[in-house]
Amino acid sequence: MVISDIADGLTRGVEGVGARISGALFEPVIRLGVTGLSRAGKTVFITSLVANLMDRGRMPGLLAARDGRVDAAFLQPQPNDTLPRFEYETHLGALTGPEPHWPESTRSVSELRLSLRVRPSGLLSGLSGPRTVHLDIVDYPGEWLLDLGLLEKSYASWSEETLRRLETRPIGTDYMTILGATDLTAPLDEPVAQNLARTFTQYLHAARIKGFSDCTPGRFLLPGDLEGSPVLTFAPLPSQGASPRKSLVKEMERRFEAYKARVVRPFFRDHFARIDRQIVLVDVLGAIHRGPAAVEDLRRAMGDIFEAFRPGQNTFLSRLLRGRRVDRILFAATKADHLHHNQHGRLSDIMSTLLTDARRRADFAGAQTQALTLAALRATTEEVRTHKGETLDCVRGVLLDKAGGRGKTAAFYPGELPEDPIRLLQPATSGAPAWLDGEYQSMRFAPSVLSLKPGEGPPHIRLDRAAQFLIGDRL
């Protein structure tokens, strides 16, 4: 343990005690972390959640709203002056305007404070007046969360795991070709290092487009003001045993360690360590559409993410989180509106099965976990069609065209998810190249034109149940 780790632990402990005292005596604060893997709908989730907490007509599953105990909800300045504000009004305008479109994804950490004035229930209802509960929503990229696993890995072990994946994927051919022509023990040549890092980054972008989730380091995909810096100029190299001090492989190892120390650790210290509740959004349907390899990759990523909430003993993160820990974690399969409601239960079962091993570990650590299927903004309607004498449960919506604009309206039948999730998981874990008994289709829908009544937020599927699990007990 180094001095900085001791200081981090003491700081977190003091902050945890201070937050509990402040919450008990004054106005409680719930810090909700919202993250998601690629294309899971994180921005839409936050926007719709806030809109539906401000106008609660569609939130019967949130008990405080159903019972009429939430007198008001309003936005306030966020407590952290150094973080960008989540652009709620801009995103809501994109979703509810006359030509609705999906908002731009956020590419860094942002924050928004929503305050709710809530009347107590039960025996306390006649003894005290309304109190204010602050909900601080912290939005951050899921790719950054996956970086946590790097803290417990050496450069050699990370390289070995990463290269093993690259060797089996056609999109990794360019990098493996350049790697094979490089003398790894030669003295560092910066253009060579930059070329390796650039080609590896191109692989990561291609892997994300293909639906793979194991795209670390996350800042290679979302570099921000670090783009081009040495801390992002490294790549996986095979082990060379003992190598000269100033060789390429030694410099890559040094930069990998610098990335962990100067990028990953500060993120978890400054943002992650302050979160009370967490939701992780997952595009399970997208992974199923892409095939068994993408589903297996997603299953492994879910395990890695759970490790972020279950720090081991004598690790940096366990010291960092001393006195404070995420106590509720919701994993939500998004885009439920892409399926008829008859299949929602099957999608939830698939999500739960993907998380089986990882959930056991988190439950053992004392965190409450739940898997749920939802759509933060419903973009389709349901209908039943007959095709070749067979009844099909379909969804209808406005399709996105190739440019991302609004296309034609169409009914869509995505295929029947299996009743037994093992029929998906077994081919995935065994490395099958394709599904054996069917194809599962996926479409991209544009948001529908909305006509909202007073007091109603945007239409959704089970957003109220997600809110009840995440914050209901604190209201």
N, C-alpha and C positions, 0 to 999 in steps of 0.2 A: 504494500500500500504506500503510495507516495503522498507528499504533503497536500498536493492539489486535490486528491481524492478525499482525504480527511476533511478538507475545507468544504468540498462539495457536499459531503454527507452531513456535516454540521449545519450548513446553510439550509439544506432541504428539511432537516429535522426541525429547525427553528421555524421555517416557513409553514411546515405542517401543523405544528402546535399553534402558531399564530392564526392560521386559517380556521382551525377548529374553534378557538376561543372567539374569534370575530364572528363566525357563523352562528355560534350559540347565543351570543349576547346581542348581536346587531342584525345584519342582513346576510343570510347564508348565500354562499356562492357555489354553484355547480360548474366545474370545468369539464366540458364535453369535448373529447377529441373525435374528430371526424376524418377518416382517411379511407382510401379505396385503391384497389389496384386498377390498372389501365382500363379506361372506358366504363367504369362502374357507376358513374353518375353522381359523383361527390358534390359538385356545385349545385346540381338540381336538387339533391337531397336537402342541403342546408337551406336553400332558397325556399323550398316548399315547406320545410319544417317551420321556419320562422313565420312564413305567411299564414300557416295553419294554426300556429300558436297565438298569433295576433287576432285572427278571425277564426273562431273555434267551432264553427257549425259542422265541420266534417270530422270532429275529433272525439266521438263517443267512447273510444277505447282508452282515452286518457281520463282516468276517473275524476280528477279534480275539475276537468272541463265538463264532463258529463253531469256532475253534481252541481254545477254552477258556482263553484268556489273560486274560480279565477275571475276576479273583477276586471282586470285590465292587463294588457301586455304592451310594452313599448320599448323601443330601441334607445340605448344610451351610449355615450362615448365609451369605447373600450378601455379597460384599465391599463393596458400596455401601450405606452405612447411610441414605442419603437417598432411595433408591428404594423404592417399594412392592414387597413380595415377591409373585411370581406365586402365586396361590392354588391350588397343585397339589392338595392334599388335598381341598379343596372341589370342584374340577372333576372329580377322579377319582371322588369319591362320586356326583356327578351322573350320570356315565357308567356306573358299575358297580353302582348300587344296585338294589333290587328293582323300582323304577319308574324306569328310566333316562330321562334327558332331556338335551337339549343344554345345556351350561353357558352362563352369561351371558358375553357378549363383554367382553374388557378394553377400556377406553376411554382408557388412557394407558400410559406406559412402566412396565414392571415387570421384575423380574429373578429368576432362580433359579439356584443353584449345585448342580450334581450332580458328585460326585467319583467317579472310577473308579480302582480299584487294578488295574493292568495289569502282567502279566509280559512281559518283552521277548521278541522272536522272533529267529530266526537265530543268528548267531555270538555275540550278546550274551546269549543265553538262559542260558548256563551261567556267565556272568561276573558277573551282577548280579541282585539280587532284584527284586521288584515295585516299581513306582513309582506315584505318585498323579498322575493327570491331572485337572485341574479343568475342567469344562464350564460356563461362565457363559452362560446363555440370556437374551438381552435381547429382550423382547417389546415391539413398538411398532406403532402403527397405520400401515397403508399410506398412508392419506391424508396423513400427515405427511411420508412419503418423497417423495411427488409435489410437495410444496412446494419441494423443492430447485430445481426449474426456475424458480421465481420469483426466485432470487438473481441470475440473469443477465438478467432482463427488467426493462424500465422499466414504469412504471404505464401509459403509453400503449400499449405493445405488448401487455401482458397484457389490458388493457381491449379492445383491438381483437380479439384472438383469442377472448376470452370472449363478447363481444357477437355475433360471427359465429356462434358455436354457438347462443346463445340465440335468435337470429332464426329458426333452422331447426327449433326444438323447440317444440311446443305448450305444454309445461310452463313455457316462458319467457315466455309471453304477459303474465302479470300484471306481471312486472318491466318488460318493454318498454313496457307501457302507462303505468306510473307514470313511467318514465324520459322518455317523450315529453311528459309534462305538467309536467316540472321545468325551471326556468330554471337551467342549470348554471353560469352566470357570475355569478349573484346572490350576495350575501354569504352565508356559511355560516349556515344555520338548523338547529340541532341536531335538532329533530324531523324535518325533511326528510331529513337524513343517516341518522337511525335508521330511518326508514321504508324508505329505499332498501336499507340493509344488511339489515333484517329480511326484506324481500321477496326479496332476492337469496339469503339463507340458506335461505328456504323453497324456492326453485328448486333449490339444491344438494341439499337433502334429497330432493326429488322426483326429481332426476336420479340420485341413488344408488339409490333404490328401483327406478327403471326399468332399472338395470344399467349406467349410464354410469360411466366411471372417471375422467373429467377433472373431478373435483369439488374444485378448489382455489379458495381457500385451505382446507387441511385442518382448521384449528382452528375454522372456521365450523361444521363438523359435530361436532367434539369440543372444545368451548371450555374445559371445566373451569372453573377459577377466573378465567379471562379473560372470561367471558360478560358482555356489556354494556359492556365497556371500549372506549375510543376505538380501541385497536389492532385491534379486531374490528368497528369501525363504519365500514366503507368498502364500496364497490361499484364495478363497472366503469362508466365513463362514456366517451362518445365524445370524441375529441380536439376541443378548442376553440381551438387555436392559443394565442396570447398571452392569458392570463386574469388578472384582478386578483389581487393577493396573497392576499386573505382570502376568495376566492370558494369556492363549494362544490367545484369541480373541483380547485382547488389544495389544499384541505384533504384531499380524498380521496387525492390523490397523496402528501401528507405522511404520512398514516396507513398507506398501502400500504408506503412505505419504512420506517416504524417497525415494521410487522409483520415485514418481512424482517430488520431489525436486532435486534429484541428478542424475537422468537418463533422464527423459522426458524434463524437462525445459532446461538443458544444450544443448540438441540436437536442440531444436527449437531456442534457443538463438544463437548458434554457426553456424547453417547451414540453417535452414528453414527461418529465418528472413531475410536472404540476397538474397532470390530468387526473380527474376523479372517475369519469365514466368514458367509455370508448365504443364507437361503432366502426366496424370495418365493412365496407361495401364491396361486394364481389360479383362480377359478371359470370356467373356459373353457366348460364345459357350460351354465352359466347364461347366458353371453353369447350362445352359439349359439342357445339357446332364445328369447332376446329379439329376435334378428334381426340382419341385416347391419350396421345402424348401431352396435349394441352391440359387435359383433366388431371393426369398424374403430376404434371408440373405444378398445377394449382394446389393439389393436395399437399405437396411438399412445401409450397410457399405458405400455406395456412399453418403448418407446423412451425415454420420459422417465425411467423408473426406471433404465434402464441408464446414463443420464447421471449418476446419483448415484454410480456406481462408476467413472466415467471422467472425473474432473475435468479440464477444459481447462487450458492454460497460463495463468499470470498471473491466476487466478481465486481468489476467497476460499477455495473448497474445496480447491484444489490446495495452497495454503499451509497450510490446516488439517490436511491429511492427510500432510504432509511426514514421511517416515520410516516411514509405516504405510499399508497399503492392503488392502482386502478382496481376497483372492486366490482364493477359490472362491465362485461364485454358482450356486445351484440354483433354477431356475424350475420349480415343480411344479403341474401341473394336478390339482386335488383332485377328490374325489367320484368316483373311479374305480369305486367299488362301485355307482354308478348305471347302469353299463353292464356287459353281459356281457364276460368277459375277451377274447372274440374281437375286440372293438372297441378294446381298450386301445391297441394299436399305432397305430390311426388317430388316436386322441386325442393320443398323443404326437407324431405327425407334424404335426398341426394346431398344437400348441403350439410345436414347433420352427420351423414356417413363420412363425408370428406373430412370432417373435423373430429372424428371419434377419438383417435389417439391423442391429438393435441388438446382436446377438451378435458380429457382425464387429467392431464398434467396441470392445466389451469385450475380445474375444480379442486384438485389436491392442494393448490396454493391458496385457496380461500376465495377466489374470484367467482362470482356468479356469471354464468355464460348462457347464451341462448342463440339459437339459429332461427331465422325468420325469412320468409319470402315477402317482398314488398315492391311497390312501384311508387316512388316519391311523387311523380306526376303521371297521372294516367293519360296515355296518348292514344288509346284504342277503345273500341266498343266490341262487345261479343256478339256473335251470331252463329247459327247452326245452318250448315249447307249439306245438300245431298249430292254426292259425286259417285257415279257408276253404281248406284244402289246402296252406297255406304253413307252413313250420317257422320259428318265431320264437325267438330267443335272448332270454330275459327275466331280470329280477331280481325277487325277492320280498322284501318287507319290510313293516314297520308304518308306515303313512302318518301324517303329521302332520295334525291337523284344522285348521280355520280359526283356532282360538284358540291353536295351537301345542302342543296336547296330543296324546296318543297316540290314533290313530284305528284304522281297520280294517286288517287284513292283506290285501295285494293283490299280484298279479303285474303287472309293468309292462314294456312294450316301448317304448323311447324313440325308435325309429327307427334307420335305418342311417346312420352317418357315412360320408361319401365317402372312397374310397381315396385320391383325389388332393386334398390340402388346398386347392389352387388353386380348386376348385369352391366353396369357402366364401370364400376370400380375394378372389376376383375380384368377386363381387357386393358384398362389404363395401367394398372400395376404390373401386368405381364408384358407390356411393351408392344401390344398389338398395333399394327399400322393403321387400322381403320375399324369402325364398328362392325360387328359380325352380323347383326340382325336388324339393321335399319340405319337411316340417315336422319339427322336432326338438323332442321333448317333454322336459319336466323335471318331476320329482316331488320332494317333500320327505319324506324318511324320518326316522323317529325311531330312536334307537339301540336295538339289540336287547338283550334280557335276556341277560346273560353268565353263563357257568358256567366259571370259569377254573381250570385245574389248577395245582398248585404249580409255581412256576418259569416260568409263562407270563404274558406281558402281554396286553393286549387284542388281538383279531384286527385285522389291517390288510392293506393291499396295498402292497408295495414300500417300506414305511417303513424296512426294513433296508437297502435299496439307497440310499435317501436319506442315511441315517446314515453309510454307508460312504463316499459321496462327500464329505460335509461334514466328517467327523472321522476317518475310518478311517486315513488316513495318519499321523495324530498318535498313534495307539494302537499 
